[in-house]
Amino acid sequence: MSTFHAVVWMDQSEAHVVMFDREHAEAQRIKSRSHHKHQGKADDLTAFFADVAQALADTREVLLAGPGLVRNQFRDWAAKHHAAVADVVVDSVAADHPTDAQLVAMARQYFKKFDNMAADPSVT
């Protein structure tokens, strides 16, 4: 599904990638392949991050969410290894464990505010 917006909730064990437009939402879960108890190290997350980046292909704006630092580690990884994804990440916000529906509602509210703030004030 090629859409304008996506929201990714992630922790070190999985990512919920939800692509959405005004009428539709499509979710997918991507599991980390790491079996280490001390997940979160960059080497453990490389394949996981690559899978998430692949799921975000052709998306124009991405909001990252999650309870820990993995979302920021993903943003840093994308800046080094997947510039196309890094360029469309608009923000990273803390979020505990919302359902996919709550995640989409949060993202819709965020993007509405983001799009309003990004508008050119000289155009009336």
CYANA upper distance limits for C-alpha pairs under 8 A (distance plus 0.5 A):
  1 MET  CA     19 MET  CA      7.67
  1 MET  CA     26 GLU  CA      7.86
  2 SER  CA     19 MET  CA      8.21
  2 SER  CA     58 ASP  CA      6.58
  2 SER  CA     59 THR  CA      6.98
  3 THR  CA     19 MET  CA      6.72
  3 THR  CA     20 PHE  CA      6.54
  3 THR  CA     21 ASP  CA      6.58
  3 THR  CA     58 ASP  CA      7.88
  3 THR  CA     59 THR  CA      6.24
  3 THR  CA     60 ARG  CA      8.04
  4 PHE  CA     19 MET  CA      8.43
  4 PHE  CA     20 PHE  CA      7.76
  4 PHE  CA     21 ASP  CA      7.11
  4 PHE  CA     59 THR  CA      5.89
  4 PHE  CA     60 ARG  CA      5.57
  4 PHE  CA     61 GLU  CA      6.74
  5 HIS  CA     19 MET  CA      6.53
  5 HIS  CA     20 PHE  CA      6.25
  5 HIS  CA     21 ASP  CA      7.12
  5 HIS  CA     59 THR  CA      6.64
  5 HIS  CA     60 ARG  CA      6.69
  5 HIS  CA     61 GLU  CA      5.47
  5 HIS  CA     62 VAL  CA      6.43
  6 ALA  CA     17 VAL  CA      7.48
  6 ALA  CA     18 VAL  CA      5.99
  6 ALA  CA     19 MET  CA      4.82
  6 ALA  CA     20 PHE  CA      6.57
  6 ALA  CA     56 LEU  CA      8.00
  6 ALA  CA     59 THR  CA      7.25
  6 ALA  CA     61 GLU  CA      6.86
  6 ALA  CA     62 VAL  CA      5.30
  6 ALA  CA     63 LEU  CA      6.90
  6 ALA  CA    107 ALA  CA      8.44
  7 VAL  CA     17 VAL  CA      6.52
  7 VAL  CA     18 VAL  CA      5.86
  7 VAL  CA     19 MET  CA      7.14
  7 VAL  CA     62 VAL  CA      6.04
  7 VAL  CA     63 LEU  CA      5.20
  7 VAL  CA     64 LEU  CA      6.38
  7 VAL  CA     65 ALA  CA      7.81
  7 VAL  CA    103 LEU  CA      7.81
  7 VAL  CA    104 VAL  CA      7.57
  7 VAL  CA    107 ALA  CA      6.80
  8 VAL  CA     15 ALA  CA      6.98
  8 VAL  CA     16 HIS  CA      6.02
  8 VAL  CA     17 VAL  CA      5.04
  8 VAL  CA     18 VAL  CA      6.83
  8 VAL  CA     62 VAL  CA      7.83
  8 VAL  CA     63 LEU  CA      6.79
  8 VAL  CA     64 LEU  CA      5.42
  8 VAL  CA     65 ALA  CA      6.41
  9 TRP  CA     15 ALA  CA      6.10
  9 TRP  CA     16 HIS  CA      5.63
  9 TRP  CA     17 VAL  CA      7.18
  9 TRP  CA     64 LEU  CA      6.59
  9 TRP  CA     65 ALA  CA      5.02
  9 TRP  CA     66 GLY  CA      5.51
  9 TRP  CA     71 ARG  CA      8.34
  9 TRP  CA     95 ALA  CA      8.30
  9 TRP  CA    103 LEU  CA      8.16
 10 MET  CA     14 GLU  CA      6.33
 10 MET  CA     15 ALA  CA      4.66
 10 MET  CA     16 HIS  CA      6.78
 10 MET  CA     64 LEU  CA      8.14
 10 MET  CA     65 ALA  CA      6.89
 10 MET  CA     66 GLY  CA      5.55
 10 MET  CA     67 PRO  CA      8.21
 10 MET  CA     70 VAL  CA      7.37
 10 MET  CA     71 ARG  CA      6.68
 11 ASP  CA     15 ALA  CA      6.97
 11 ASP  CA     66 GLY  CA      6.50
 11 ASP  CA     67 PRO  CA      7.20
 11 ASP  CA     68 GLY  CA      7.00
 11 ASP  CA     69 LEU  CA      8.37
 11 ASP  CA     70 VAL  CA      6.23
 11 ASP  CA     71 ARG  CA      7.62
 12 GLN  CA     32 SER  CA      7.45
 12 GLN  CA     39 GLN  CA      6.53
 12 GLN  CA     40 GLY  CA      6.27
 12 GLN  CA     45 LEU  CA      8.13
 12 GLN  CA     70 VAL  CA      6.60
 13 SER  CA     31 LYS  CA      6.52
 13 SER  CA     32 SER  CA      5.47
 13 SER  CA     34 SER  CA      8.23
 13 SER  CA     39 GLN  CA      8.24
 14 GLU  CA     29 ARG  CA      7.32
 14 GLU  CA     30 ILE  CA      5.99
 14 GLU  CA     31 LYS  CA      4.81
 14 GLU  CA     32 SER  CA      5.89
 15 ALA  CA     29 ARG  CA      6.12
 15 ALA  CA     30 ILE  CA      5.60
 15 ALA  CA     31 LYS  CA      7.00
 15 ALA  CA     32 SER  CA      8.48
 15 ALA  CA     52 VAL  CA      7.79
 16 HIS  CA     27 ALA  CA      7.28
 16 HIS  CA     28 GLN  CA      6.36
 16 HIS  CA     29 ARG  CA      5.15
 16 HIS  CA     30 ILE  CA      7.03
 16 HIS  CA    100 ASP  CA      8.11
 17 VAL  CA     27 ALA  CA      6.11
 17 VAL  CA     28 GLN  CA      5.84
 17 VAL  CA     29 ARG  CA      6.75
 17 VAL  CA     30 ILE  CA      8.17
 17 VAL  CA     52 VAL  CA      8.12
 17 VAL  CA     55 ALA  CA      7.91
 17 VAL  CA     56 LEU  CA      8.44
 18 VAL  CA     25 ALA  CA      7.07
 18 VAL  CA     26 GLU  CA      6.06
 18 VAL  CA     27 ALA  CA      4.75
 18 VAL  CA     28 GLN  CA      6.98
 18 VAL  CA    100 ASP  CA      7.91
 18 VAL  CA    104 VAL  CA      7.70
 19 MET  CA     25 ALA  CA      6.17
 19 MET  CA     26 GLU  CA      5.83
 19 MET  CA     27 ALA  CA      6.90
 20 PHE  CA     24 HIS  CA      6.03
 20 PHE  CA     25 ALA  CA      4.68
 20 PHE  CA     26 GLU  CA      6.82
 20 PHE  CA    104 VAL  CA      8.13
 21 ASP  CA     25 ALA  CA      7.04
 25 ALA  CA    104 VAL  CA      8.34
 27 ALA  CA    100 ASP  CA      7.90
 30 ILE  CA     48 PHE  CA      8.13
 30 ILE  CA     51 ASP  CA      7.73
 30 ILE  CA     52 VAL  CA      7.45
 31 LYS  CA     48 PHE  CA      7.72
 32 SER  CA     45 LEU  CA      7.68
 32 SER  CA     47 ALA  CA      8.27
 32 SER  CA     48 PHE  CA      5.62
 33 ARG  CA     47 ALA  CA      7.92
 33 ARG  CA     48 PHE  CA      7.15
 34 SER  CA     39 GLN  CA      7.60
 34 SER  CA     44 ASP  CA      6.28
 34 SER  CA     45 LEU  CA      7.68
 35 HIS  CA     39 GLN  CA      8.29
 36 HIS  CA     44 ASP  CA      8.35
 39 GLN  CA     44 ASP  CA      7.01
 39 GLN  CA     45 LEU  CA      8.21
 40 GLY  CA     44 ASP  CA      7.13
 40 GLY  CA     45 LEU  CA      7.04
 40 GLY  CA     70 VAL  CA      7.19
 41 LYS  CA     45 LEU  CA      7.03
 42 ALA  CA     46 THR  CA      6.73
 42 ALA  CA     73 GLN  CA      8.29
 45 LEU  CA     49 PHE  CA      6.44
 46 THR  CA     50 ALA  CA      6.70
 47 ALA  CA     51 ASP  CA      6.76
 48 PHE  CA     52 VAL  CA      6.87
 49 PHE  CA     53 ALA  CA      6.59
 49 PHE  CA     74 PHE  CA      6.68
 49 PHE  CA     77 TRP  CA      8.03
 49 PHE  CA     78 ALA  CA      8.43
 50 ALA  CA     54 GLN  CA      6.63
 51 ASP  CA     55 ALA  CA      6.85
 52 VAL  CA     56 LEU  CA      7.01
 53 ALA  CA     57 ALA  CA      7.24
 53 ALA  CA     78 ALA  CA      8.05
 53 ALA  CA     82 HIS  CA      7.79
 53 ALA  CA     85 VAL  CA      6.84
 56 LEU  CA     85 VAL  CA      7.44
 57 ALA  CA     85 VAL  CA      7.80
 59 THR  CA     88 VAL  CA      7.86
 60 ARG  CA     88 VAL  CA      6.02
 61 GLU  CA     88 VAL  CA      5.31
 61 GLU  CA     89 VAL  CA      6.44
 61 GLU  CA     90 VAL  CA      6.78
 62 VAL  CA     88 VAL  CA      6.26
 62 VAL  CA     89 VAL  CA      5.10
 62 VAL  CA     90 VAL  CA      6.37
 62 VAL  CA     91 ASP  CA      8.00
 63 LEU  CA     89 VAL  CA      6.49
 63 LEU  CA     90 VAL  CA      6.33
 63 LEU  CA     91 ASP  CA      5.87
 63 LEU  CA     92 SER  CA      6.61
 63 LEU  CA     93 VAL  CA      8.22
 63 LEU  CA    107 ALA  CA      7.49
 64 LEU  CA     71 ARG  CA      6.59
 64 LEU  CA     89 VAL  CA      7.76
 64 LEU  CA     91 ASP  CA      6.69
 64 LEU  CA     92 SER  CA      5.02
 64 LEU  CA     93 VAL  CA      6.74
 65 ALA  CA     71 ARG  CA      6.92
 65 ALA  CA     92 SER  CA      6.12
 65 ALA  CA     93 VAL  CA      5.34
 65 ALA  CA     94 ALA  CA      6.02
 65 ALA  CA     95 ALA  CA      6.17
 66 GLY  CA     70 VAL  CA      8.10
 66 GLY  CA     71 ARG  CA      6.81
 66 GLY  CA     93 VAL  CA      7.36
 66 GLY  CA     94 ALA  CA      5.73
 66 GLY  CA     95 ALA  CA      5.26
 66 GLY  CA     96 ASP  CA      6.60
 66 GLY  CA     97 HIS  CA      7.97
 67 PRO  CA     94 ALA  CA      5.98
 67 PRO  CA     95 ALA  CA      5.73
 67 PRO  CA     96 ASP  CA      5.42
 67 PRO  CA     97 HIS  CA      7.98
 68 GLY  CA     94 ALA  CA      7.84
 69 LEU  CA     73 GLN  CA      6.76
 70 VAL  CA     74 PHE  CA      6.52
 71 ARG  CA     75 ARG  CA      6.84
 71 ARG  CA     92 SER  CA      7.25
 72 ASN  CA     76 ASP  CA      6.72
 72 ASN  CA     92 SER  CA      7.34
 73 GLN  CA     77 TRP  CA      6.52
 74 PHE  CA     78 ALA  CA      6.52
 75 ARG  CA     79 ALA  CA      6.77
 75 ARG  CA     86 ALA  CA      6.81
 75 ARG  CA     89 VAL  CA      7.98
 76 ASP  CA     80 LYS  CA      7.13
 77 TRP  CA     81 HIS  CA      6.45
 77 TRP  CA     82 HIS  CA      7.99
 78 ALA  CA     82 HIS  CA      5.02
 78 ALA  CA     83 ALA  CA      6.50
 78 ALA  CA     85 VAL  CA      6.73
 78 ALA  CA     86 ALA  CA      5.54
 79 ALA  CA     83 ALA  CA      5.87
 79 ALA  CA     85 VAL  CA      8.35
 79 ALA  CA     86 ALA  CA      5.56
 79 ALA  CA     87 ASP  CA      8.35
 82 HIS  CA     86 ALA  CA      6.88
 83 ALA  CA     87 ASP  CA      6.47
 84 ALA  CA     88 VAL  CA      7.38
 85 VAL  CA     89 VAL  CA      7.05
 98 PRO  CA    102 GLN  CA      6.04
 98 PRO  CA    103 LEU  CA      6.30
 99 THR  CA    103 LEU  CA      6.58
100 ASP  CA    104 VAL  CA      6.71
101 ALA  CA    105 ALA  CA      6.73
102 GLN  CA    106 MET  CA      6.59
103 LEU  CA    107 ALA  CA      6.64
104 VAL  CA    108 ARG  CA      6.46
105 ALA  CA    109 GLN  CA      6.77
106 MET  CA    110 TYR  CA      6.65
107 ALA  CA    111 PHE  CA      6.46
108 ARG  CA    112 LYS  CA      6.56
109 GLN  CA    113 LYS  CA      6.87
110 TYR  CA    114 PHE  CA      6.46
111 PHE  CA    115 ASP  CA      6.18
112 LYS  CA    116 ASN  CA      6.68
113 LYS  CA    117 MET  CA      6.70
114 PHE  CA    118 ALA  CA      6.54
115 ASP  CA    119 ALA  CA      6.71
